Amino acid sequence: MNEWGPALAVILGVVEGMTEFLPVSSTGHLILVGHALGFTGDVAANAEISIQLGAILAVIVFEREKIGRLLSGAWQEQKIFRSNSTSGSHASWTDRIKASMQQHHNLWFLIGLGIAFLPAALLGLAAHGWIKSHLFTPQTVATTSILGGFIILIVEATKRTSHAMSLDQVSPMQAFWIGVAQCASLIPGMSRSGSTIIGGLLAGLDRKVATEYSFFLALPTIIAATLYETWKARGTFTDQDFLALALGMVVSFLVAWAVIAAFLTYVKRHTLRVFAYYRIMLGVLVMLVVR
């Protein structure tokens, strides 16, 4: 099955929806499935990235009420912030920033997302072409799956103090370090979700907060990457390819919607160790099978 069509689109959509928000690497799984089915080359690499948009739409729908409150709250808060900044206060700029962070949670949450988005966005623009040409291979996925699994086990075995027990407590500095951690996800198999959740845990976020923050950070990150890659690949896809791509996005949307709810419930009571063990076993299996 090496032709990009509806059947393959459904398979990739299921894989993407199941793995995008789990710390196991959706891109890595798409590469492995594509390799197993003989679906490789430029169309495959571009489709594997573009199909992620469906999973991101699932986050928007799942978190629609929270996103709505966040955007409306930030809009109102920026008006107050601008008014206060020109009110002639004698407080220092630093003190005003600290006071603003305590009062304008929604606005600073969006600023934090922007800060977290930048490191991987800038590095991705510089290196994505080389990464896609050289690292989109089963061997890379196997190696990084094992490496990421051991990283999860080490972090989960380390005692940490959580300083952010809700999303509005995530500071810009914590957001920056999560963004730095997200850079690892540019390598297939490392996992965007896994990198940002682990980055959040190391930065002092509660596990559930780190997971939900990872969902929100996925919005600008994957939307930007998907639109950029789809636009660049517009000459690669035919009209039939775009129809299959749309079908894959719909499937990934439906599957991801169910996975998001289940994963948020899971991380309230459990560590990420089971995903680490899965990654290690998957990586070893791929190394044994793929030569």
ABEGO torsion letter per residue (X at the ends): XABBBAAAAAAAAAAAAAAAABBAEAAAAAAAAAAAAGBBEAAAAAAAAAAAAAAAAAAAAAAAAAAAAAAAAAAAAAAAAAAAAAAGBABBAAAAAAAAAAABAAAAAAAAAAAAAAAAAAAAAAAAAAAAAAABBAAAAAAAAAAAAAAAAAAAABBBBBABABAAABBAAAAAAAAAAAAAAABBGAEAAAAAAAAAAAAGBBAAAAAAAAAAAAAAAAAAAAAAAAAAAAAABBAAAAAAAAAAAAAAAAAAAAAAAAAAAAAAABBAAAAAAAAAAAAAAAAAABX
